[in-house]
Amino acid sequence: MKSRAIQQQQVHISAYLRCLMLSQIHVLLLCAYASLGWVLCAYAVPQIIWVGTVFVTLHLSWVGIDAILLALIWVNFILTVGAIDQVWMWKMPIVSYFVVPLVLLLVWFLAIGIVLLVAITHQYLKRKLVSSSQRTVFLLGSSFAGLVCGVSFYQLFTLPRIQ
């Protein structure tokens, strides 16, 4: 009798820890995608970049770790275009020689971290026997909500540019 009660208690603790881990992953995904949404809005990227980012996120959340290569190619392509647009020496004031490349490097680290976070979360959910459609809905819901939060934060809390 006592062993059955202990087993039930262990099942409850296991379920609680699983729920706690999923909520922590959810918060981490929301924060990561909110910062990505803020950065995309701050750089005023065209809509094609937004659409491409959503499609790459969809593919990454559906396929998982096998789609890392596509996501990394997308990140590197976007940041290369951004670097070419932002960092040409004749467009930068002398003070920005070190600041702008550093910011682009930090954005690159953020994007690579998000790609790895989504892929690792996909594998974690797959190990926990969550169905493919549930994994995709969880990851896409978190990423879309984070992007919307990031855009909202940028719109609400960032001062307008002085031209």
N, C-alpha and C positions, 0 to 999 in steps of 0.2 A: 504494500500500500504506500509506504513511504517512498519507494523508488519511483512509483508512478507519479507522485506529486512532484518529485524532483525533476523528472523528465518533462512534465508539463511546464514547470517553472523555467527550465532550460529552453524550451520551445518559445515561451513568451519573451525571454531575454533575447533570444536570437532574432525574433521578429522585431523587437524594439530596436536592436542594433542595426538591423537592415533598414528599417524606416529612418533611423537617425542618419545613417550613411547616405541614403538617397536624398534626404533633405539638405545635407551638407553639400552634396554634389550639385543639387539644384541651385542652391545659393551661389556656389562658385561659378556655375555656368551663367547665371543671371548677371553676376558682377563682371565676368569676363566679356560677355556679349554687350553689356551696357557700356563698358569702356570702348569696345570696338565700334559701337554705334556712335558714341561721342566723337571718336577720332574720325570716322567717315564723314560725319556731319561737319566737324571742324575744318576738314580739308575740302569740303564742298565737292565731293566726288560726284560724277554723273550717275544717273539712274542705272545705267548699264552695269556699273560696278556693284550697286546694291543688289540688282537682280542676279548677277553672277555670284555674289557672295551667298545669297539665299539658296541658289541652286547647288553650289558646292557644299554648303552646310546640309542640304537635303541629301545629297549623294553620300556625304560622309556619315550622316546619322543613319542612313539605310544600310550601307555596306559595312561601315566600321573601319577597322584597321587597314583593310586592303585599299581604301580610298585615300590614304595619307598622301600618296604621290601626287594625285590630282590636286588635292588641297594645297600642298606645298608649292606646286607649280603655279597655282592661282595666286597665292600669297606673294611669291617672288615676282611674278609678272606685274601685279598691282603696285608693289613697292618699287620695282625698277622704273615703271612709268612715273610714279610719284617722285622718285629721286631725280629722274631726268627733268621733270617739270619744276621741281623746287630747288635743286642744288646746283644748277649751272653757275659757274663762277662769275659770269658777267651779270647775273641777276641778283646775286647776294651782296649785301653790304659786308664789309670786312669783319664786323662784329659777329656775324652769323656763320662764319666759316666753320666753327666748331659746334655751334648750337644746332643748326638744322640737320647735319648728318647724324648727330647724336640722337635727336628726336626721331629721325627715320629709323635708326637702329633699334631704339626702344619700341617703336611701333612694330618693327619686324619681329622682335622677341615676343611681344604681346600676341601677334597673329600666329606665330609658330606654337606658342603655348596654348592658344585656343584650339588649334587643330589637334594637338596631342591630347588635350583635355577631352575633346569630343570623342576621339578614337578610343582612349582608355575607358571613358565612361560607357561607350558602346560595348566594349569587351566585358566590363564589369557587369552590366545588365544582362549580357548574353550568358555569362557564367551563372547568374542568379535565375536563369531559366525564364526570363521575361521574353514575351513573344516579339517578333521582329516589328510588327506594327506598333506595339506599345513602346518599344525602344525609340522608334522614329518619332512618334508623337511626343514622348517625353523630351527628347533632344531638340526637336524642332520647336516645341512650345517654349522651352527654356531659352533657346537662341532668339526666337522672334520676340519674346517678351523682353529679353535683355536689350536687343537692338532698339525696340520702341522706347524703353527706359533711357537708353543712352541718348537718343535723339531728343527726347523730352528734357533731359537734364541739360543738354546743350542749348536748347531753345529757351529754357527758363532761367538758367543760371550763368550764362555766358554773356559778357558785354558785347554789344555790336562793334564790328570793326570800324575804325575811323579811316576814311580814305582820303 
